[in-house]
Each structure stands twice: as structure tokens, then as C-alpha cells.
Amino acid sequence: MKTDEKIMHASATIRVQAPRTSEFINKSKSMSEEDLIEGCQKGKRKAQSQLYNQYCGAMLAIAMRYCENRSEAEDALQDAFVNIFKRIKDFEGRREGSLTAWIKTIVINSALSLNRKNKKHNRTEDVTEMRIADPDVHVFEDDKSDERKREMILNAVQELPPGYRAVFNLYVMEGYSHKEIAEILEVSENTSKSQLSKARKYLKSYLGIND
């Protein structure tokens, strides 16, 4: 397997093993998704509380992919839910897509907005100046458990500079094109491609993957 394929496969593993939204849903919930949306659109506190409790765990995990630390991710999540409750009155499932996808988009945008506010998305440290893994470490050896691999990959992604991390997550984890990423981050397509390339280079070094 080629090196880039290893990184992509490893990143896909994060997606597969990441908690599914259904795992955050209270099994004893009393409202269907349709009733939940309608209740939130009417400003009912019970519906708002259920929506938050149902999605906050999964969405915090997503926000943490784009933020420096948990505290910033929590701030982004708080901003996101404020926007969710403001905008849900205009939500139309068939037009907007699934409720989960709609909420996820708002959370990602909130995290990116926080980064822009802090001017972090413009930081593009040279990978060669950053900490790299011991060259004798081979994260993809058979004696590494899947959970250990996942932990190392998550740590590696979190160590990326904010600009690289945002592009990597948007491209690899969310499936956006470079054109879409350029519009979201307000950069050029070439910048998006360059930061993705540097992110992959750093991840290879951090994870001890040799070409």
C-alpha cells in the first residue's frame, strides 16, 4: 500500500470508528425527529433540550477536530447551537438534507469562524520546523492495535497547525473539494492544495511512515 493510501486509509478508520450520532441519542426519547424539529421551530424547551442532548457529544468531537483544545471546541459548539436554534425555523429536511448533516455543517462553520476570529487559519508553519516522530516508530505495524493506531492518528491530526488541520479535515474527513475549501476558508485553491500536501507530509513524519 502506498504511503498516501496508508494515510487516507487511516483517516477513514477515524470516520468508521468515530461515535455515530445514534449512540448519543437517548433511547428513551419521547419525540420523533419530525416532532423534535417542529418543537424546536416552535421554541419548546423540551425539544431544544432533547436536540442538544442528542447531538452535543458527537458534535463536540467534530468541533475538536478543528479547534486547538477542548475549551475552544466547547465555545464553538455553544455558538453553533445558538445558531441552530435561531435558524431551525427555516430548516427544511428535503431541501437542507438530513438534520444531522445540517447540524454538522453549522458546527464546522462555527469552529472555522472561531479560528478566523483568532486569525489561526493563516498560520502555516513549515513542517520541517515542527516536531516529528522517532524514525524507528512504525504506526502501521501489525502489532499495533486498531485503537492505538486511531489514538496516534487523532493525536497527529491535532498536532497539525490550524490551517493544515482545517484543510485536512475538510478534504479528507468531510469530502469537500479544493474549490469548496477555498471558498470556506477564503483562500486560493492552490493554498488549499499546498496545505493538504504539507499536512500529509507532517502526518507521515509524525507517524513514522517511510515512503
MARZA-448687 format. One line per field, with one value per residue: residue number from 1; residue in three letters; x, y, z of N, C-alpha, C in turn. Coordinates in nm, 4 decimals. Atoms other than C-alpha are relative to their C-alpha. Example, Ala and Ser with C-alpha at 12.3 -4.5 7.8 and 13.67 -1.06 7.14 Angstrom:
// residues 2
i	(1;2)
aa	(ALA;SER)
n.xx	(0.0890;-0.0820)
n.yy	(-0.1190;-0.1190)
n.zz	(0.0000;-0.0060)
ca.xx	(1.2300;1.3670)
ca.yy	(-0.4500;-0.1060)
ca.zz	(0.7800;0.7140)
c.xx	(0.0900;-0.0770)
c.yy	(0.1200;0.1090)
c.zz	(0.0000;0.0730)
// end
This chain:
// residues 211
i	(1;2;3;4;5;6;7;8;9;10;11;12;13;14;15;16;17;18;19;20;21;22;23;24;25;26;27;28;29;30;31;32;33;34;35;36;37;38;39;40;41;42;43;44;45;46;47;48;49;50;51;52;53;54;55;56;57;58;59;60;61;62;63;64;65;66;67;68;69;70;71;72;73;74;75;76;77;78;79;80;81;82;83;84;85;86;87;88;89;90;91;92;93;94;95;96;97;98;99;100;101;102;103;104;105;106;107;108;109;110;111;112;113;114;115;116;117;118;119;120;121;122;123;124;125;126;127;128;129;130;131;132;133;134;135;136;137;138;139;140;141;142;143;144;145;146;147;148;149;150;151;152;153;154;155;156;157;158;159;160;161;162;163;164;165;166;167;168;169;170;171;172;173;174;175;176;177;178;179;180;181;182;183;184;185;186;187;188;189;190;191;192;193;194;195;196;197;198;199;200;201;202;203;204;205;206;207;208;209;210;211)
aa	(MET;LYS;THR;ASP;GLU;LYS;ILE;MET;HIS;ALA;SER;ALA;THR;ILE;ARG;VAL;GLN;ALA;PRO;ARG;THR;SER;GLU;PHE;ILE;ASN;LYS;SER;LYS;SER;MET;SER;GLU;GLU;ASP;LEU;ILE;GLU;GLY;CYS;GLN;LYS;GLY;LYS;ARG;LYS;ALA;GLN;SER;GLN;LEU;TYR;ASN;GLN;TYR;CYS;GLY;ALA;MET;LEU;ALA;ILE;ALA;MET;ARG;TYR;CYS;GLU;ASN;ARG;SER;GLU;ALA;GLU;ASP;ALA;LEU;GLN;ASP;ALA;PHE;VAL;ASN;ILE;PHE;LYS;ARG;ILE;LYS;ASP;PHE;GLU;GLY;ARG;ARG;GLU;GLY;SER;LEU;THR;ALA;TRP;ILE;LYS;THR;ILE;VAL;ILE;ASN;SER;ALA;LEU;SER;LEU;ASN;ARG;LYS;ASN;LYS;LYS;HIS;ASN;ARG;THR;GLU;ASP;VAL;THR;GLU;MET;ARG;ILE;ALA;ASP;PRO;ASP;VAL;HIS;VAL;PHE;GLU;ASP;ASP;LYS;SER;ASP;GLU;ARG;LYS;ARG;GLU;MET;ILE;LEU;ASN;ALA;VAL;GLN;GLU;LEU;PRO;PRO;GLY;TYR;ARG;ALA;VAL;PHE;ASN;LEU;TYR;VAL;MET;GLU;GLY;TYR;SER;HIS;LYS;GLU;ILE;ALA;GLU;ILE;LEU;GLU;VAL;SER;GLU;ASN;THR;SER;LYS;SER;GLN;LEU;SER;LYS;ALA;ARG;LYS;TYR;LEU;LYS;SER;TYR;LEU;GLY;ILE;ASN;ASP)
n.xx	(0.0849;-0.0777;0.0039;0.1206;0.1151;-0.0016;0.0543;0.1416;0.0668;-0.0003;0.0978;0.1314;0.0235;0.0532;0.1403;0.0751;0.0036;0.0544;0.1334;0.1126;0.0949;0.1001;-0.0514;0.0199;0.1431;0.0600;0.0870;0.1350;0.0514;0.1450;0.0389;-0.0616;-0.0777;0.0954;0.0561;-0.1105;-0.0212;0.1170;-0.0040;-0.1044;0.0463;0.0972;-0.0685;0.0308;-0.1247;-0.0215;-0.0553;-0.1342;-0.0851;-0.0247;-0.0874;-0.1359;-0.0521;-0.0111;-0.1076;-0.1147;-0.1199;-0.0571;-0.0404;-0.1200;-0.1113;-0.0280;-0.0575;-0.1362;-0.0891;-0.0369;-0.0422;-0.1267;0.0192;0.1395;0.0652;0.0386;0.1039;0.1236;0.0459;0.0536;0.1238;0.1016;0.0397;0.0718;0.1368;0.0746;0.0407;0.0929;0.1327;0.0489;0.0240;0.0760;0.1348;-0.0056;-0.0508;0.0884;-0.0765;-0.0266;-0.0835;-0.1258;-0.0640;0.0383;-0.0211;-0.1372;-0.0920;0.0216;-0.0615;-0.1446;-0.0501;-0.0021;-0.1071;-0.1279;-0.0114;-0.0244;-0.1394;-0.0846;0.0196;-0.0788;-0.1397;-0.0216;0.0035;-0.1292;-0.0991;-0.0848;0.0014;-0.1079;-0.1274;-0.0439;-0.1369;-0.0678;0.0031;-0.1342;-0.0343;0.0882;-0.0407;0.0325;-0.0096;-0.1211;0.0029;0.0119;0.1388;0.0797;0.1328;0.0864;-0.0436;0.1092;0.0137;0.0721;0.1439;0.0767;0.0280;-0.1252;-0.0209;0.0965;-0.0431;-0.1187;0.0409;0.0724;-0.0991;-0.0777;0.0833;0.0161;-0.1267;-0.0162;0.0333;0.1429;0.0310;-0.0140;0.1013;0.1298;0.0045;-0.0024;0.1303;0.1031;-0.0226;-0.0033;0.1065;0.1324;0.0174;0.0120;-0.0988;-0.0881;0.0737;0.0909;-0.0821;-0.0496;0.1102;0.0294;-0.1100;-0.0364;-0.1364;-0.0008;-0.0013;-0.1396;-0.0339;0.0644;-0.0763;-0.1319;0.0119;0.0296;-0.1256;-0.0867;0.0611;-0.0336;-0.1434;-0.0188;0.0574;-0.0919;-0.1131;0.0467;0.0372;-0.1139;0.0256;-0.1020;0.0438)
n.yy	(-0.1196;-0.1215;-0.0796;-0.0834;0.0879;0.0348;-0.1143;-0.0109;0.1133;-0.0264;-0.1050;0.0617;0.0780;-0.0926;-0.0217;0.1217;0.0274;-0.1144;0.0300;-0.0332;-0.0889;0.0796;0.0401;-0.1103;-0.0212;0.0615;0.1067;-0.0194;-0.1257;0.0041;-0.0668;0.0402;-0.1110;-0.0969;-0.0729;-0.0734;-0.1191;-0.0863;-0.0569;-0.1025;-0.1115;-0.0729;-0.0503;0.0783;0.0277;0.1437;0.0410;-0.0564;0.0754;0.1314;-0.0169;-0.0236;0.1214;0.1034;-0.0265;-0.0747;0.0828;0.0231;-0.1268;-0.0459;0.0756;-0.0602;-0.1320;0.0163;0.0231;-0.1268;-0.0959;0.0258;0.0750;0.0255;-0.1248;-0.0695;0.0810;-0.0246;-0.1337;0.0127;0.0764;-0.0888;-0.0911;0.0779;0.0295;-0.1256;-0.0158;0.1079;-0.0325;-0.1174;0.0278;0.1231;-0.0346;0.0008;0.1299;0.0856;0.1225;0.0435;-0.0990;-0.0182;0.1269;0.0530;-0.0888;0.0195;-0.0664;-0.1438;-0.0386;0.0176;-0.1114;-0.1191;0.0177;-0.0196;-0.1426;-0.0726;0.0250;-0.0734;-0.1418;-0.0296;-0.0035;-0.1238;-0.1086;0.0044;-0.0106;0.1191;0.0721;-0.0486;0.0543;0.1079;0.0312;0.0974;0.1330;0.0427;-0.0627;0.0530;0.1256;0.1206;0.1230;0.0800;0.0709;0.1444;0.0316;0.0363;0.0086;0.0937;0.1375;0.0885;0.0154;-0.1141;0.0212;-0.1004;-0.1126;-0.0736;-0.0706;-0.1096;-0.1013;-0.0660;-0.0800;-0.1154;-0.0885;-0.0587;-0.1009;-0.1118;-0.0721;-0.0813;-0.1427;-0.0183;-0.0063;0.1341;0.0871;-0.0329;0.0513;0.1465;0.0484;-0.0308;0.0795;0.1446;0.0456;-0.0472;0.0255;-0.1207;-0.0191;-0.1140;-0.1211;-0.0279;-0.0370;-0.1352;-0.0929;0.0048;-0.0587;-0.1264;0.0102;0.0465;0.1458;0.0430;0.0011;0.1185;0.1175;-0.0052;0.0322;0.1427;0.0705;-0.0169;0.0756;0.1415;0.0152;-0.0021;0.1210;0.1102;-0.0140;0.0204;0.1400;0.0859;0.0743;-0.0214;0.0184)
n.zz	(0.0000;0.0083;-0.1217;-0.0030;-0.0205;-0.1422;-0.0727;0.0311;-0.0633;-0.1442;-0.0247;0.0171;-0.1211;-0.1001;0.0307;-0.0283;-0.1427;-0.0735;-0.0514;0.0856;-0.0666;-0.0698;-0.1297;-0.0918;-0.0139;-0.1173;0.0463;-0.0521;0.0532;0.0169;0.1230;0.1256;0.0556;0.0530;-0.1136;-0.0605;0.0821;-0.0148;-0.1343;-0.0027;0.0828;-0.0806;-0.1174;-0.1198;-0.0715;-0.0073;0.1284;0.0094;-0.0911;0.0574;0.1167;-0.0488;-0.0626;0.1016;0.0951;-0.0522;-0.0103;0.1326;0.0595;-0.0704;0.0584;0.1299;-0.0241;-0.0500;0.1135;0.0610;-0.1032;-0.0669;-0.1230;-0.0341;-0.0392;0.1222;0.0648;-0.0739;0.0397;0.1356;-0.0093;-0.0577;0.1075;0.1011;-0.0428;0.0042;0.1400;0.0336;-0.0518;0.0721;0.1411;0.0238;0.0482;0.1459;0.0454;0.0780;0.0137;0.1367;0.0686;-0.0716;-0.0299;-0.1303;-0.1144;-0.0471;0.0926;-0.0139;-0.1271;0.0150;0.0804;-0.0849;-0.0983;0.0690;0.0319;-0.1250;-0.0384;0.0937;-0.0285;-0.1198;0.0429;0.0746;-0.0978;-0.0676;0.1078;-0.0023;0.1259;0.0849;-0.0468;0.0890;-0.0364;0.0840;-0.0618;-0.0388;-0.1274;-0.1026;-0.0616;0.0770;-0.0783;0.0081;0.1275;-0.0204;-0.0315;0.1169;-0.0587;0.0692;-0.0178;-0.0392;-0.1441;-0.0546;-0.0002;0.0735;-0.0891;-0.0154;0.1267;0.0061;-0.0958;0.0534;0.1156;-0.0528;-0.0599;0.1087;0.0656;-0.0935;-0.0051;0.1206;-0.0124;0.0276;0.1423;0.0567;-0.0596;0.0587;0.1371;-0.0057;-0.0457;0.0991;0.1210;-0.0260;-0.0885;0.0421;0.1425;0.0813;0.1056;-0.0276;0.0349;-0.1114;-0.1157;0.0261;-0.0281;-0.1434;-0.0770;0.0638;0.0504;0.1381;0.0146;-0.0107;-0.1425;-0.0551;0.0454;-0.0629;-0.1423;-0.0102;0.0259;-0.1175;-0.1097;0.0213;-0.0255;-0.1447;-0.0582;0.0291;-0.0914;-0.1379;-0.0185;0.0312;0.1224;0.1003;0.1393)
ca.xx	(0.0000;0.1391;0.2150;-0.0657;-0.3064;-0.1974;-0.2754;-0.6112;-0.6978;-0.6002;-0.8120;-1.1041;-1.0612;-1.1259;-1.4521;-1.5587;-1.4741;-1.5997;-1.9154;-2.2286;-2.4928;-2.7333;-2.5041;-2.5721;-2.9465;-3.1326;-3.3004;-3.5975;-3.6574;-4.0226;-4.0147;-3.9545;-3.7150;-4.0122;-4.1672;-3.8267;-3.7753;-4.1285;-4.0876;-3.7620;-3.9173;-4.1867;-3.9278;-4.0320;-3.7677;-3.8191;-3.7473;-3.4462;-3.3088;-3.3525;-3.1898;-2.8897;-2.8509;-2.8939;-2.6219;-2.3833;-2.1452;-2.0943;-2.0754;-1.8191;-1.5980;-1.6288;-1.5568;-1.2441;-1.1043;-1.0886;-1.0031;-0.6846;-0.8298;-1.1488;-1.2209;-1.2224;-1.4295;-1.6870;-1.7020;-1.7544;-2.0219;-2.2053;-2.2035;-2.3204;-2.6229;-2.7197;-2.7250;-2.9013;-3.1894;-3.2097;-3.2075;-3.4013;-3.7266;-3.6127;-3.4881;-3.6497;-3.5301;-3.5659;-3.4026;-3.1334;-3.0538;-3.0683;-3.0900;-2.7570;-2.5808;-2.7333;-2.6244;-2.2776;-2.2320;-2.3190;-2.0784;-1.7919;-1.8638;-1.8695;-1.5325;-1.3807;-1.5304;-1.3674;-1.0341;-1.0740;-1.1608;-0.8397;-0.6576;-0.5341;-0.6303;-0.3459;-0.0775;0.1226;0.4344;0.6916;0.6516;1.0273;1.0327;0.7762;0.8179;0.8364;0.8152;1.1053;1.2010;1.2050;0.8328;0.6049;0.2454;0.1057;0.2926;0.0733;0.1464;-0.0298;-0.3927;-0.6602;-0.7431;-0.3771;-0.3492;-0.6618;-0.5312;-0.1979;-0.3662;-0.6026;-0.3089;-0.1161;-0.4047;-0.4494;-0.0803;-0.1220;-0.1097;-0.4673;-0.4537;-0.3288;-0.5715;-0.8708;-0.7846;-0.7045;-1.0298;-1.2425;-1.0831;-1.0269;-1.2903;-1.5731;-1.5102;-1.5040;-1.3264;-1.0362;-1.2644;-1.5179;-1.2447;-1.1029;-1.4440;-1.4990;-1.1562;-1.1316;-0.8032;-0.6963;-0.7357;-0.3567;-0.3257;-0.5724;-0.3776;-0.0471;-0.1687;-0.3124;0.0213;0.2095;-0.0406;0.0173;0.3931;0.3734;0.1480;0.3904;0.6757;0.4736;0.3553;0.6959;0.5772;0.8509;0.7936)
ca.yy	(0.0000;0.3420;0.5930;0.8330;0.5409;0.4481;0.7993;0.8057;0.4583;0.5582;0.8715;0.6666;0.4478;0.7530;0.8116;0.4494;0.4307;0.7767;0.7649;0.7526;1.0117;0.7366;0.6499;0.9900;0.9590;0.8905;0.5558;0.6731;0.9789;1.0691;1.2649;1.1542;1.3621;1.5277;1.6193;1.7273;1.9667;2.1010;2.1503;2.3417;2.5518;2.6493;2.7264;2.4478;2.3998;2.0239;1.9816;2.2127;2.0228;1.6887;1.8164;1.9424;1.6259;1.4119;1.5802;1.7586;1.4656;1.3830;1.7489;1.8286;1.5533;1.7138;2.0636;1.9341;1.8300;2.1954;2.3641;2.3897;2.2384;2.1275;2.4719;2.6292;2.3405;2.3975;2.7680;2.6786;2.4274;2.6831;2.9317;2.6572;2.5651;2.9300;2.9458;2.6108;2.7236;3.0559;2.9000;2.5792;2.7608;2.7748;2.4145;2.2033;1.8446;1.7605;2.0841;2.1039;1.7335;1.5327;1.7079;1.5563;1.6844;2.0287;2.0496;1.9199;2.1901;2.4620;2.3182;2.3061;2.6612;2.7791;2.6168;2.7671;3.1053;3.0900;3.0107;3.3043;3.5302;3.4215;3.4551;3.0982;2.9795;3.1881;3.0105;2.7917;2.6840;2.4987;2.1278;2.0857;2.3115;2.1059;1.8070;1.4740;1.1174;0.8872;0.7434;0.3956;0.4192;0.2428;0.3070;0.0658;-0.2438;-0.5450;-0.5427;-0.2095;-0.2412;-0.0590;0.1536;0.2503;0.3402;0.5514;0.7324;0.8073;0.9321;1.1577;1.2974;1.3550;1.5405;1.7529;1.8478;1.9978;2.3782;2.5150;2.5928;2.2476;2.0800;2.2655;2.1762;1.8147;1.7668;1.9383;1.7427;1.4006;1.3807;1.5848;1.5231;1.8850;1.9729;2.2186;2.4706;2.4410;2.4575;2.7701;2.9360;2.8226;2.9338;3.2334;3.1181;3.0183;2.6640;2.6422;2.7321;2.4573;2.2032;2.3181;2.2960;1.9487;1.8357;1.9788;1.8234;1.4808;1.5341;1.6197;1.3255;1.0869;1.2265;1.2262;0.8687;0.7413;0.6336;0.5902;0.6321)
ca.zz	(0.0000;-0.0978;0.1740;0.0787;0.0711;0.4243;0.5480;0.3688;0.4972;0.8494;0.8273;0.7020;1.0088;1.2251;1.0435;1.0785;1.4478;1.5408;1.7528;1.5422;1.6139;1.7146;2.0026;2.1539;2.1267;2.4458;2.3942;2.5949;2.3796;2.3508;2.0252;1.6695;1.4585;1.2910;1.6256;1.7534;1.4640;1.4937;1.8685;1.8212;1.5472;1.7971;2.0627;2.3002;2.5661;2.5957;2.2253;2.2410;2.5395;2.3645;2.0458;2.2401;2.4477;2.1383;1.9346;2.1707;2.2223;1.8557;1.7559;2.0271;1.8829;1.5396;1.6728;1.8450;1.5065;1.4062;1.7370;1.9386;2.2540;2.4241;2.5650;2.2193;2.0849;2.3584;2.2685;1.9035;1.9983;2.2108;1.9223;1.6884;1.8986;1.9331;1.5524;1.5262;1.7462;1.5600;1.2144;1.2671;1.1960;0.8333;0.8218;0.5533;0.5647;0.1981;0.0868;0.3522;0.3783;0.6990;1.0336;1.1374;0.8244;0.8700;1.2343;1.1479;0.8837;1.1350;1.3924;1.1416;1.0283;1.3906;1.4604;1.1455;1.2307;1.5732;1.4095;1.1715;1.4634;1.6316;1.2984;1.3297;0.9849;0.8381;1.0380;0.8023;0.9901;0.7858;0.8526;0.8726;1.1794;1.3666;1.5948;1.4129;1.5324;1.6047;1.2642;1.4192;1.5010;1.2525;1.3481;1.0918;1.2084;1.2767;1.6494;1.6894;1.7932;1.5939;1.8976;1.9424;1.5733;1.5951;1.9027;1.7358;1.4195;1.6146;1.8099;1.4874;1.3244;1.6385;1.6224;1.2744;1.2501;1.2371;0.8651;0.7722;1.0116;0.8706;0.5119;0.6005;0.7887;0.5248;0.2410;0.3950;0.6683;0.5178;0.1481;0.0298;-0.2946;-0.3010;-0.4692;-0.1856;0.0786;-0.0843;-0.0572;0.3023;0.4268;0.1945;0.0439;-0.3062;-0.4386;-0.4667;-0.0992;-0.0110;-0.2178;-0.0727;0.2864;0.2274;0.0833;0.3820;0.6223;0.4686;0.4827;0.8501;0.9304;0.7593;0.9687;1.2911;1.2381;1.1255;0.7825;0.5244;0.1505)
c.xx	(0.0883;-0.0190;-0.1256;-0.1240;-0.0089;-0.0633;-0.1495;-0.0779;-0.0099;-0.1031;-0.1411;-0.0351;-0.0572;-0.1482;-0.0828;-0.0168;-0.0532;-0.1411;-0.1085;-0.0988;-0.1002;0.0450;-0.0190;-0.1483;-0.0519;-0.1022;-0.1441;-0.0637;-0.1483;-0.0454;0.0713;0.0794;-0.0925;-0.0594;0.1067;0.0259;-0.1142;0.0007;0.1035;-0.0410;-0.1009;0.0611;-0.0299;0.1288;0.0298;0.0645;0.1429;0.0978;0.0332;0.0942;0.1443;0.0607;0.0253;0.1248;0.1273;0.1280;0.0693;0.0522;0.1217;0.1228;0.0396;0.0666;0.1452;0.0992;0.0551;0.0568;0.1286;-0.0151;-0.1493;-0.0755;-0.0482;-0.1112;-0.1351;-0.0570;-0.0641;-0.1340;-0.1133;-0.0519;-0.0841;-0.1445;-0.0849;-0.0515;-0.1012;-0.1411;-0.0587;-0.0476;-0.0884;-0.1421;-0.0067;0.0478;-0.1080;0.0790;0.0361;0.0925;0.1383;0.0787;-0.0416;0.0292;0.1440;0.0995;-0.0096;0.0668;0.1522;0.0622;0.0113;0.1122;0.1363;0.0211;0.0285;0.1452;0.0951;-0.0103;0.0808;0.1475;0.0314;0.0047;0.1328;0.1173;0.0929;0.0066;0.1102;0.1366;0.0381;0.1461;0.0593;0.0033;0.1369;0.0419;-0.0810;0.0511;-0.0398;0.0230;0.1387;-0.0036;-0.0113;-0.1427;-0.0753;-0.1410;-0.0862;0.0494;-0.1138;-0.0193;-0.0671;-0.1495;-0.0693;-0.0258;0.1248;0.0301;-0.0903;0.0424;0.1192;-0.0352;-0.0722;0.0957;0.0808;-0.0782;-0.0138;0.1269;0.0225;-0.0256;-0.1450;-0.0366;0.0059;-0.1121;-0.1368;-0.0124;-0.0050;-0.1361;-0.1088;0.0137;-0.0150;-0.1217;-0.1388;-0.0253;-0.0206;0.1078;0.0888;-0.0695;-0.0924;0.0772;0.0518;-0.1071;-0.0292;0.1056;0.0467;0.1479;-0.0086;-0.0027;0.1426;0.0454;-0.0584;0.0791;0.1359;-0.0072;-0.0352;0.1270;0.0930;-0.0557;0.0339;0.1475;0.0265;-0.0508;0.0911;0.1178;-0.0402;-0.0251;0.1127;-0.0213;0.1064;-0.0559;0.0622)
c.yy	(0.1244;0.0837;0.0849;-0.0826;-0.0409;0.1124;0.0106;-0.1122;0.0214;0.1055;-0.0535;-0.0815;0.0872;0.0196;-0.1212;-0.0210;0.1163;-0.0315;0.0426;0.0844;-0.0783;-0.0420;0.1094;0.0275;-0.0739;-0.1032;0.0193;0.1279;-0.0134;0.0620;-0.0584;0.1197;0.1090;0.0846;0.0874;0.1299;0.0994;0.0689;0.1105;0.1220;0.0870;0.0527;-0.0756;-0.0470;-0.1497;-0.0501;0.0515;-0.0780;-0.1365;0.0091;0.0181;-0.1281;-0.1107;0.0168;0.0575;-0.0836;-0.0184;0.1298;0.0606;-0.0701;0.0587;0.1364;-0.0102;-0.0304;0.1308;0.1003;-0.0438;-0.0896;-0.0137;0.1287;0.0772;-0.0750;0.0211;0.1377;-0.0051;-0.0727;0.0859;0.0977;-0.0727;-0.0245;0.1268;0.0224;-0.1053;0.0347;0.1245;-0.0366;-0.1205;0.0285;-0.0019;-0.1342;-0.0782;-0.1251;-0.0372;0.0959;0.0096;-0.1295;-0.0464;0.1003;-0.0101;0.0739;0.1511;0.0523;-0.0065;0.1152;0.1267;-0.0087;0.0244;0.1471;0.0831;-0.0158;0.0775;0.1500;0.0424;0.0086;0.1292;0.1199;0.0104;0.0087;-0.1205;-0.0696;0.0466;-0.0516;-0.1183;-0.0319;-0.1027;-0.1336;-0.0400;0.0593;-0.0573;-0.1334;-0.1183;-0.1224;-0.0613;-0.0794;-0.1510;-0.0423;-0.0289;-0.0278;-0.1065;-0.1452;-0.0832;-0.0099;0.1199;-0.0284;0.1106;0.1230;0.0864;0.0798;0.1225;0.1143;0.0789;0.0910;0.1259;0.1011;0.0720;0.1103;0.1223;0.0842;0.0875;0.1473;0.0203;0.0017;-0.1354;-0.0910;0.0252;-0.0574;-0.1522;-0.0562;0.0227;-0.0893;-0.1497;-0.0476;0.0367;-0.0173;0.1232;0.0028;0.1185;0.1314;0.0402;0.0452;0.1428;0.1038;0.0067;0.0753;0.1341;0.0032;-0.0436;-0.1529;-0.0524;-0.0041;-0.1230;-0.1255;-0.0058;-0.0399;-0.1466;-0.0818;0.0077;-0.0753;-0.1472;-0.0260;-0.0048;-0.1275;-0.1203;0.0042;-0.0331;-0.1468;-0.0963;-0.0862;0.0356;-0.0239;-0.1269)
c.zz	(0.0000;0.1263;0.0096;0.0262;0.1459;0.0822;-0.0218;0.0670;0.1503;0.0355;-0.0130;0.1235;0.1098;-0.0234;0.0392;0.1491;0.0818;0.0448;-0.0970;0.0785;0.0814;0.1380;0.1045;0.0227;0.1222;-0.0459;0.0461;-0.0536;-0.0317;-0.1306;-0.1206;-0.0521;-0.0531;0.1117;0.0670;-0.0759;0.0183;0.1362;0.0112;-0.0811;0.0759;0.1293;0.1277;0.0662;0.0093;-0.1283;-0.0156;0.0875;-0.0577;-0.1191;0.0440;0.0569;-0.1021;-0.0867;0.0602;0.0046;-0.1331;-0.0597;0.0710;-0.0577;-0.1347;0.0181;0.0450;-0.1114;-0.0550;0.0995;0.0676;0.1219;0.0288;0.0342;-0.1225;-0.0718;0.0678;-0.0331;-0.1386;0.0022;0.0547;-0.1055;-0.1040;0.0414;0.0100;-0.1414;-0.0423;0.0446;-0.0675;-0.1399;-0.0267;-0.0486;-0.1519;-0.0559;-0.0732;-0.0350;-0.1419;-0.0734;0.0636;0.0151;0.1378;0.1105;0.0499;-0.0883;0.0131;0.1262;-0.0107;-0.0775;0.0832;0.1026;-0.0634;-0.0311;0.1239;0.0447;-0.0907;0.0232;0.1219;-0.0348;-0.0754;0.0948;0.0725;-0.0970;-0.0052;-0.1351;-0.0948;0.0435;-0.0851;0.0288;-0.0960;0.0722;0.0515;0.1333;0.1154;0.0514;-0.0887;0.0862;-0.0118;-0.1294;0.0141;0.0317;-0.1291;0.0479;-0.0639;0.0091;0.0573;0.1506;0.0654;-0.0062;-0.0767;0.0860;0.0182;-0.1264;-0.0074;0.0918;-0.0535;-0.1174;0.0464;0.0608;-0.1072;-0.0696;0.0890;0.0078;-0.1231;0.0303;-0.0414;-0.1477;-0.0664;0.0495;-0.0618;-0.1400;0.0000;0.0393;-0.1044;-0.1230;0.0252;0.0786;-0.0507;-0.1487;-0.0865;-0.1077;0.0364;-0.0330;0.1141;0.1236;-0.0146;0.0325;0.1499;0.0808;-0.0557;-0.0355;-0.1456;-0.0033;0.0138;0.1454;0.0674;-0.0357;0.0683;0.1466;0.0204;-0.0199;0.1205;0.1206;-0.0115;0.0299;0.1500;0.0646;-0.0242;0.0962;0.1434;0.0267;-0.0349;-0.1214;-0.1026;-0.1387;-0.0576)
// end
